[in-house]
Amino acid sequence: MQENQNLYDKVADEFRHAPDTPDVPLIVLSAMGHDATQAHLWPEEQLRQIQEAKRALHAELAAESTRGEHRILGEAGHGWLHEECPDAVLQAVNDLLHRAS
């Protein structure tokens, strides 16, 4: 719950005044699988809307770089992407290293 304490004032302000995304190799991973915590907190329809907004936001972020790519991981929930899909995370890191060399 403390994570959201300054989300709408300090963090959002930092995002609004941040420099443009550099044109570098970029892979945005979206955890779009079932998340038990989120499912417990929000009704199904609201959770669906959150997921769609997240998908759109992540696609927009990936598109900010001409070398950006958006990968959707349907097996991973919001908080555990690195544990639920470690191979996909490692593959993205390896792909970025290959593209940067």
Helices and strands as residue ranges (DSSP letters): G 2-4, I 7-11, H 12-16, E 26-31, H 36-41, H 44-63, E 68-73, H 81-84, H 86-100
